[in-house]
């Protein structure tokens, strides 16, 4: 390549580069995708009539009292002594329920608030909020850390527990949950 063409090639390349840069400065920027809009977060569901109701079992009901209930050998078996006790009745601020497993298995009890339960206050002192179920009802877990994996509700709290039927889930180590319930009378 002759000695005189090299600078001309560089001048042409630089000129084209500067020209294309100047043209690019006058052009509008390429469109950008709109920023995604975040949907407002939905509040904790509130139970409504549209949610499934946990039907109150038909009467007759046992008299309100303190209960010691044994769960097992499967979670569907809930007894007081030798009698079936799938529904226990207590009076608010008076009675309590003690749960025990029949053979010392790990156990948990979860209470589902009735639809007329207006707030997230726990129904018993010894409970932990466990979220909401698929129907939007508040769930409360009873801590079963007593000897033999038992648990104790204490009396239904006067100011926070709403009367009515409370569905319960009995959970025994390694087994599917099963339903029973309690009725809290005002």
C-alpha positions in Angstrom: 0.0 0.0 0.0 1.4 3.4 -1.0 2.5 5.7 1.8 -0.1 8.5 1.0 -3.3 6.4 1.2 -3.1 5.4 4.8 -4.0 8.9 6.2 -6.9 9.3 3.8 -8.4 6.0 4.9 -8.2 7.0 8.5 -9.7 10.4 7.7 -12.6 8.7 5.9 -13.2 6.2 8.7 -13.1 9.0 11.4 -15.4 11.2 9.3 -17.9 8.4 8.9 -17.8 7.6 12.6 -18.3 11.2 13.6 -21.1 11.7 11.1 -22.9 8.6 12.3 -22.5 9.8 15.9 -24.0 13.2 15.0 -26.9 11.6 13.2 -27.5 9.3 16.2 -27.6 12.3 18.6 -30.4 13.9 16.7 -32.5 10.8 16.6 -35.0 10.0 19.4 -33.9 7.2 21.6 -35.3 3.7 20.9 -38.6 3.1 22.7 -38.2 1.3 26.0 -40.6 -1.2 27.4 -42.9 0.3 30.0 -42.0 -0.5 33.5 -44.1 -3.3 34.9 -46.9 -2.2 37.2 -47.2 -4.1 40.4 -50.7 -5.3 41.3 -51.7 -4.1 44.7 -51.1 -6.8 47.3 -54.3 -8.4 48.5 -55.1 -8.1 52.1 -55.5 -11.1 54.3 -58.8 -12.7 53.2 -61.7 -12.0 55.5 -64.3 -14.8 55.9 -67.5 -14.1 53.9 -70.6 -16.0 53.1 -68.9 -17.0 49.9 -66.4 -19.1 51.9 -67.2 -22.6 52.7 -68.9 -22.9 56.1 -67.8 -25.5 58.5 -71.2 -27.0 59.4 -72.1 -27.4 63.0 -72.9 -31.0 63.7 -76.5 -31.7 64.6 -77.5 -31.8 68.3 -77.8 -33.2 70.8 -74.6 -31.7 72.3 -72.9 -32.6 75.5 -73.2 -30.3 78.4 -70.4 -27.6 78.7 -67.6 -28.7 80.9 -63.8 -29.1 81.2 -62.6 -31.8 78.7 -59.7 -34.2 78.6 -59.7 -35.5 75.0 -57.5 -38.4 73.7 -56.6 -38.3 70.1 -55.5 -41.6 68.4 -54.6 -44.1 67.3 -55.6 -42.1 64.2 -56.4 -38.4 64.0 -60.1 -39.1 63.5 -60.5 -40.8 66.8 -61.2 -38.3 69.5 -62.5 -39.7 72.8 -63.2 -38.7 76.4 -62.5 -41.9 78.2 -64.3 -44.5 76.0 -66.9 -42.2 74.6 -66.7 -40.5 71.2 -66.1 -36.8 71.6 -65.9 -35.4 68.1 -67.7 -32.3 69.5 -66.8 -30.8 72.9 -68.8 -27.9 74.4 -67.3 -25.3 76.7 -68.4 -22.0 78.1 -66.3 -18.9 77.3 -64.0 -17.8 80.2 -65.0 -20.9 82.3 -64.0 -24.2 80.7 -60.9 -25.6 79.1 -59.8 -28.5 76.9 -56.7 -30.7 77.4 -55.7 -32.8 74.4 -53.4 -35.9 74.7 -52.3 -38.4 72.2 -53.2 -42.0 72.9 -49.6 -43.3 72.6 -47.4 -40.2 73.1 -47.2 -39.5 69.4 -46.3 -35.9 68.3 -49.6 -34.1 68.0 -50.9 -30.7 66.9 -54.4 -29.2 67.1 -55.4 -26.4 64.7 -58.6 -24.4 65.2 -60.5 -22.8 62.3 -62.4 -19.7 63.3 -66.1 -19.6 62.5 -67.2 -17.2 59.8 -68.8 -14.9 62.3 -65.4 -14.4 64.0 -64.7 -10.7 63.3 -61.0 -10.3 64.1 -57.7 -12.1 64.5 -57.6 -12.4 68.3 -56.8 -15.8 69.6 -59.6 -17.8 71.2 -57.3 -19.3 73.9 -54.2 -18.1 75.7 -51.9 -21.0 74.7 -52.3 -20.5 70.9 -50.3 -19.3 68.0 -51.7 -17.6 64.9 -51.3 -20.1 62.0 -52.5 -18.0 59.0 -55.7 -18.5 57.1 -57.1 -21.6 55.5 -58.2 -22.0 51.9 -61.6 -20.5 52.8 -60.2 -17.4 54.4 -60.9 -18.5 58.0 -58.3 -17.7 60.6 -56.4 -20.7 61.9 -54.9 -21.0 65.4 -52.4 -23.7 66.4 -52.4 -25.1 69.9 -48.9 -25.8 71.1 -48.6 -29.4 72.2 -45.4 -29.5 74.2 -46.5 -30.9 77.5 -45.4 -34.4 78.6 -46.7 -37.1 76.4 -47.1 -34.4 73.7 -50.3 -33.1 75.3 -51.7 -29.6 75.1 -54.0 -27.4 77.1 -56.2 -24.6 75.8 -56.9 -22.8 79.1 -60.3 -21.1 79.3 -61.7 -19.5 76.1 -60.7 -15.9 76.4 -63.6 -13.7 77.4 -62.8 -10.7 75.2 -61.6 -12.5 72.1 -63.4 -15.7 71.6 -66.6 -15.7 69.6 -69.2 -18.2 70.4 -70.1 -20.9 67.9 -68.7 -24.0 66.3 -64.9 -24.1 65.7 -63.7 -26.8 63.4 -60.5 -28.4 64.6 -57.8 -30.5 62.8 -56.1 -33.2 64.8 -52.6 -33.9 63.5 -50.8 -37.0 64.6 -47.2 -37.8 63.7 -47.0 -39.1 60.1 -50.8 -39.4 59.6 -53.3 -37.4 57.6 -55.2 -34.8 59.5 -58.8 -35.3 60.5 -61.7 -33.0 61.6 -63.5 -32.7 64.8 -64.7 -29.5 66.6 -65.7 -27.6 69.6 -68.6 -25.3 70.4 -67.8 -22.2 72.5 -70.8 -20.9 74.3 -71.0 -17.2 75.2 
